[in-house]
Structure formats: structure tokens, C-alpha cells
Amino acid sequence: MDLPDYKGLERCRRRYIKRILRILLEEGGELRFSDFQAELGLSASEKSTLHNNLDSLRSLGFVTGDKRGPIRLKWRTPLCFIAGTPNIPYAYLGLLGVKDEREVSETETAVRILESSGIAFERIVVVTTQEAVGSWSNSMDPELASKIEWHTLRREELNRIESVRDKVKPKLLELMREFNVVMDCTSGTRPAGIAFYNLAIQHMVPLIYVYEPEKELIWLISREDLERDLRYLFKSEPTRASPS
């Protein structure tokens, strides 16, 4: 599974490569070769130029497909989140500990706050232990509980940063392909929270934390943070770009 090469994208001097990516982000993440040709105003004699630029995007891990079919973004997170790409669903990836004295789960608190801001989740994945799942079995909102996909680890695994990282990473990458992913490190063990933070930094994933008593949500990694890191993509093309 080839991850996108953002440094390679920044260095690339092909004339249309960043514009192609921006067009994909504006148009929903999937277009045909002819659509790009029209959007860029390229003549039939300039098809090879478009092919070269698309080949570069494929080799850098940003798109899949060719001229015989749709060309689509290989990864939805983080670019679609930054660009506000239309019709891209959201996925939540969070942690949850045992119930103890809590009346409302951290998962429910975070999801409800985000829903009130206009973010509705198509998938909700929660990393926890089997013990914690049992402790919440009769105490969680039934509608929310029916949507949750439990990703259970052993207690000793949740207490090891590297174990959480290695177990959660495949699920994170799976979600990043099709969704705008929001990670939540509010709950769970401290090592698990550190692992989530490290994964979010490494893969440029939006990350939240909720102060429970106040129900105050903060973005540890926000849209603005990610856009600043990728500002070279969202600015005008350099004039010295190669014609091909």
C-alpha cells in the first residue's frame, strides 16, 4: 500500500500536477481523462503532457486509474478534509476505556459535538478492550451503539505504544482511502493516546480531544494546521514549472 509522497509532490515541477490534484479535490475526487483535458484547456496534441502529469501523480501515490477509466484520488484523508471536497463521507476513529462512574461515553460526547458542527459519521470505529465493551453494553445510546465497529485489543496491548500503533495503523489506512477520518485521543490509556497522536502526525490526520466536564472539543490537528503544512499544494503554480 503506497502512501502519498508529499515531499515528492512539493519537489515536482511538472506544469499541471498540482492543478490536476486541485481539480480532483474540487470535483469530488473522481474524473475522466477527457474531463481533465477540458478543465485544463489542453488540445489533442497536448494529451501526452496530461499523461505525463498523471503518471507522476500515480507514481507519487496520489491517484489511481488511467485514460480508459475514471481517475480517482487514492487517499481521501487529509486532502479532501482540507479542501472541503463535496460528497466525501466521514469516519471517526477513537479510543474508549471502561465505564467506571461515567454516565456518557467519551465516544458519544465527541460524536455528538462533531455532529452539531455539521460532521456526520458514516463509520464509527472504536479501539478498546473486550472488558470495556461489556461495561458499556447497556449504558450507551442504542442508535450510536448500533453504528460502532469495535476494534478490540488486549489490555496489555493498549498499554504499549508500539502495540497500539501496529494494531491500529492498518485500520486507519483502510479508512483514509474512502473517508475524511477524524481521530480522537480523549479516552483510553495514556500509551494508546500517544500512539494515536503519533499516527495522526505521521499520516496527517485531523485529531481531536474533548474536555469532558465542559464538553469542549479542541482540534489538536486542525484543517488549518494541515493546510499550512501543505500550503505548496493550495497556492499558485510556480512560473518556472516544466512544460511537461
BAZANU-338357 format. One line per 5 residues: their letters; for each residue x, y, z of C-alpha. Coordinates in Angstrom, 2 decimals. Example, Ala and Ser with C-alpha at 12.3 -4.5 7.8 and 13.67 -1.06 7.14 Angstrom:
<recs>
as = 12.30 -4.50 7.80; 13.67 -1.06 7.14 .
</recs>
This chain:
<recs>
mdlpd = 0.00 0.00 0.00; 1.89 3.03 -1.29; 1.37 6.10 0.86; 1.33 9.52 -0.83; 4.74 11.15 -1.21 .
ykgle = 4.07 14.74 -0.15; 7.72 15.75 -0.31; 7.94 14.37 -3.83; 4.83 16.34 -4.77; 6.33 19.54 -3.41 .
rcrrr = 9.54 19.00 -5.42; 7.77 18.01 -8.64; 7.94 20.69 -11.33; 5.56 19.23 -13.89; 3.36 22.04 -15.08 .
yikri = -0.10 20.69 -14.27; 0.45 18.19 -11.47; -0.81 20.33 -8.59; -3.65 21.78 -10.67; -4.83 18.27 -11.54 .
lrill = -4.89 17.37 -7.86; -6.79 20.55 -7.01; -9.33 19.85 -9.77; -9.92 16.37 -8.33; -10.45 17.85 -4.89 .
eegge = -12.90 20.43 -6.20; -14.90 17.95 -8.29; -15.44 15.14 -5.79; -12.32 13.02 -6.12; -13.03 11.24 -9.43 .
lrfsd = -12.86 12.39 -13.07; -12.10 11.01 -16.53; -9.09 11.84 -18.69; -11.27 13.93 -21.01; -12.56 15.94 -18.04 .
fqael = -9.02 16.95 -17.10; -8.26 17.79 -20.70; -11.26 20.12 -20.81; -10.62 21.67 -17.39; -7.00 22.43 -18.28 .
glsas = -7.84 23.63 -21.80; -5.45 21.15 -23.44; -5.64 20.35 -27.14; -5.48 16.85 -28.61; -1.79 17.40 -29.39 .
ekstl = -1.14 18.01 -25.68; -2.51 14.67 -24.45; 1.00 13.39 -23.80; 1.59 16.29 -21.42; -1.51 15.30 -19.42 .
hnnld = -0.42 11.64 -19.47; 2.99 12.59 -18.08; 1.47 14.63 -15.27; -0.99 11.87 -14.34; 1.81 9.28 -14.42 .
slrsl = 3.72 11.42 -11.94; 0.71 11.62 -9.63; 0.30 7.84 -9.82; 3.96 7.20 -9.07; 3.76 9.58 -6.10 .
gfvtg = 0.80 7.62 -4.71; -1.95 10.22 -5.11; -4.22 8.81 -7.84; -5.29 5.53 -9.41; -6.79 4.78 -12.83 .
dkrgp = -5.86 5.67 -16.41; -7.35 7.10 -19.62; -9.60 4.04 -20.10; -11.49 4.64 -16.87; -12.04 7.11 -14.06 .
irlkw = -9.03 8.67 -12.39; -9.63 8.97 -8.67; -7.88 10.04 -5.51; -6.14 7.12 -3.87; -6.47 8.67 -0.41 .
rtplc = -9.31 10.89 0.83; -7.58 11.91 4.08; -6.20 14.52 4.53; -6.63 16.32 1.20; -10.43 16.10 0.92 .
fiagt = -10.78 17.31 4.51; -8.59 20.34 3.83; -10.27 21.19 0.53; -13.85 20.55 1.65; -14.31 18.14 -1.25 .
pnipy = -18.05 17.56 -1.83; -19.78 14.26 -1.03; -16.89 12.66 0.87; -18.17 10.72 3.90; -16.61 10.96 7.35 .
aylgl = -15.24 8.25 9.63; -14.47 8.52 13.35; -11.58 6.58 14.90; -11.40 6.85 18.68; -10.48 5.18 21.94 .
lgvkd = -12.69 4.08 24.82; -11.92 2.87 28.33; -14.11 1.02 30.85; -17.26 2.76 32.05; -16.46 3.16 35.76 .
erevs = -18.62 6.05 37.04; -19.22 7.71 33.69; -22.79 8.10 32.52; -21.95 9.10 28.94; -19.10 7.61 26.92 .
eteta = -16.34 9.82 25.57; -17.23 8.44 22.14; -20.81 9.68 22.35; -19.72 13.08 23.65; -17.24 13.60 20.80 .
vrile = -19.56 12.32 18.08; -22.46 14.50 19.26; -20.29 17.62 19.40; -18.95 16.99 15.90; -22.44 16.24 14.59 .
ssgia = -23.64 19.57 15.97; -20.90 21.27 13.93; -22.10 19.60 10.73; -19.87 16.50 10.63; -21.94 13.31 10.31 .
feriv = -20.10 10.00 10.51; -20.79 7.12 8.14; -18.45 4.86 10.10; -17.53 4.94 13.79; -14.58 2.75 14.80 .
vvttq = -13.64 2.49 18.47; -10.42 0.92 19.75; -10.92 -0.62 23.18; -10.84 -3.85 25.21; -13.48 -6.56 25.40 .
eavgs = -13.90 -5.64 29.07; -14.72 -2.05 28.16; -17.22 -3.13 25.51; -19.02 -5.19 28.15; -19.03 -2.34 30.66 .
wsnsm = -20.80 -0.06 28.17; -23.15 -2.69 26.71; -26.32 -1.41 28.42; -25.28 2.19 29.01; -24.76 3.65 25.55 .
dpela = -27.27 5.31 23.28; -28.72 2.38 21.27; -28.63 4.21 17.95; -24.98 5.14 18.39; -24.06 1.69 19.74 .
skiew = -25.52 0.05 16.63; -23.14 2.07 14.44; -19.94 1.36 16.36; -17.38 -1.06 14.96; -15.42 -2.35 17.94 .
htlrr = -11.71 -2.88 17.32; -10.68 -4.79 20.45; -7.17 -5.21 21.81; -5.90 -6.92 24.93; -5.38 -4.70 27.95 .
eelnr = -1.62 -5.23 27.82; -1.61 -4.17 24.15; -3.38 -0.90 25.00; -0.60 -0.17 27.46; 2.13 -0.40 24.81 .
iesvr = 2.54 2.48 22.36; 4.04 0.30 19.65; 1.33 -2.36 20.02; -1.49 0.16 19.61; 0.31 1.77 16.67 .
dkvkp = 0.84 -1.53 14.87; -2.69 -2.80 15.51; -4.48 0.43 14.62; -2.44 1.54 11.60; -3.99 -0.94 9.10 .
kllel = -7.50 0.15 10.10; -6.52 3.82 9.85; -5.08 3.37 6.35; -8.19 1.47 5.27; -10.39 4.36 6.41 .
mrefn = -8.14 7.03 4.88; -8.75 5.61 1.40; -12.50 6.25 1.40; -13.27 8.74 4.17; -12.41 12.00 5.81 .
vvmdc = -11.05 10.48 9.01; -11.18 12.26 12.37; -9.15 10.65 15.16; -9.98 11.16 18.84; -7.42 10.61 21.62 .
tsgtr = -9.67 11.65 24.53; -10.20 8.25 26.14; -8.19 5.07 26.64; -4.80 4.59 28.23; -2.01 7.15 28.04 .
pagia = 0.15 4.91 25.78; -2.84 4.46 23.46; -3.35 8.23 23.31; 0.31 8.74 22.48; 0.07 6.11 19.73 .
fynla = -2.97 7.88 18.26; -1.16 11.21 18.33; 1.88 9.71 16.60; -0.27 8.07 13.91; -2.17 11.30 13.31 .
iqhmv = 1.05 13.28 12.94; 2.66 10.68 10.66; -0.34 10.38 8.32; -1.63 13.97 8.55; -4.99 13.03 10.07 .
pliyv = -7.27 15.52 11.89; -7.12 14.84 15.64; -9.41 15.98 18.45; -9.50 15.97 22.25; -12.59 16.65 24.37 .
yepek = -12.57 18.21 27.83; -15.36 16.10 29.24; -16.85 18.17 32.09; -17.17 21.23 29.87; -17.87 19.22 26.70 .
eliwl = -15.30 21.43 24.99; -13.73 20.00 21.84; -10.32 21.16 20.66; -8.54 20.29 17.44; -5.02 19.06 18.18 .
isred = -4.54 18.78 14.41; -6.96 21.07 12.60; -7.84 21.82 8.99; -5.77 25.00 9.27; -2.76 23.07 10.59 .
lerdl = -2.90 20.62 7.69; -3.45 23.33 5.09; -0.42 25.20 6.42; 1.70 22.04 6.14; 0.55 21.55 2.53 .
rylfk = 0.46 25.22 1.50; 2.54 24.44 -1.60; -0.43 22.48 -2.96; -3.01 25.18 -2.39; -1.11 28.10 -3.89 .
septr = -0.48 29.17 -7.49; 1.84 27.16 -9.70; 5.44 28.40 -9.90; 6.27 30.14 -13.16; 9.41 28.05 -13.63 .
asps = 7.46 24.81 -13.93; 8.41 22.38 -16.66; 6.06 22.38 -19.67; 5.56 18.64 -19.33 .
</recs>
